[in-house]
Amino acid sequence: MFKKAVFAVAGCALMTVLASSGGAAPVPPLADYKAVPPFVSQTVVPNVMILLDTSGSMNRAFDNTVFDPNEINNGPFDYRECYQYASSRFQPDTGTANGAHPVACAGTYDWSGNLLNYAVVRRADITTWALIGGQCAVARNADLSCNRIKLLSNFLSDRRATQQITVAQAAGLMPASLVPTGGQSNGNVYFHIMTGSLADSFCVDNDSTPNSTGSGVCEDGADATAYAEQRFVKVLDVDPLIPASGAIQSIGTRARFGLAEFNQSGAAAEGGGGKDGGRIVTGIGTAVSTMITSIESLPYDHWTPSAEALYEVGRYFAQLAPNYSGSDYTAAVGTATDPYYFTAPTWASTNQYAKCCQSFVL
């Protein structure tokens, strides 16, 4: 009898404690009871089609605002670096630690990377730099990075661009010998981003008139002063410890890339100019090395049919026949040209059709 009484009292005490603590214990989350076996993958690599703006406006200077030496200008040149121009290219001062922005350059390394990004870089250069690190001037490394890049030179012949800074701003940013003085100066220094026979170069000038004769020299003959315009080839060495690469190399095979551009010669054209629609340059699943080569070779001389180009890309994903140019791709569901067909060994263990795959257009 005594033991039964003790158990009864203990049971009542336990229920009292539970009641006072808020009732039933919390329910464990469902995630604690489910898992995917490590040998089973449910991840499908996404499709990413890059529709690149290849219109003529990409020939323009990237920054069309008034130069501010305190503003950071990102681009192919390291904005914190000083460069020397030798052997027809710009070479960084890798032996000196980069200082805080803005960096004053002097001596042998007298060109500011921050100024060069402002003065001589076009919109297309920034696009190429962001995607693949820039157009490579030498053989690429095994990881597809690059140790020497060049700014693009395949531009429209009528799309020269001119940037300017004041003579006062030039101090510590460029060679003093190039800064016009006295009767040579109107208060500014001019940088002409050239085309034609000078497409791989820029010219430093004391006036706003670029050479338009196509003679291969910067002298324009527009002024009566003794100032000699000078030519600089738009090639730069990259810090060997940080070779140039872009988003394509960084993402690699974690996405299945494709490349499209505005069309050059569509069958259906506005005004008979043959410039409508879009064109699939490389299909989804293209090798990273092929993507890089294709981006490097694109010309920037098209119109801007954005809506029609997006429509053409949509038809490609739906595997409908091209609407604007019949040579772009072959519509064949369930074959290697289908963006939802994953080929071995890069994208699958065996060739197979993916019934569900995220797809994006950038």
Buried (B, 14 or more C-beta within 10 A) or exposed (E): EEEEEEEEEEEEEEEEEEEEEEEEEEEEEEEEEEEEEEEEEEEBBBBBBBBBBBBBBBBBBBBEEEBEBEBEBBBBBBBBBBBBBEEEBBBBBBEEEBEEBBBEBEEEBBBBBBBBBBBBBBBBBBBBBBBBBBBBBEEBBEEBBBBBBBBBBBBBEEBBBBBBBBBEBBBBBBBEEBBBEEEBBBEBBBBBBBBBBBBBBBBBBBBEBBBBEEEEBBBBEBBEBEBEBBBBBBBBBBBEEEBBBBBBBEEEEEBBBBBBBBBBBBEEBEEEEBBBBBBBBBBBBBEBEBBBBBBBEBBBBBBBBEEBBBBBBBBBBEBEEBBBBEEBBBBEEEEEBBBBBBBEEEBBEEBBEBEEBEBEBE
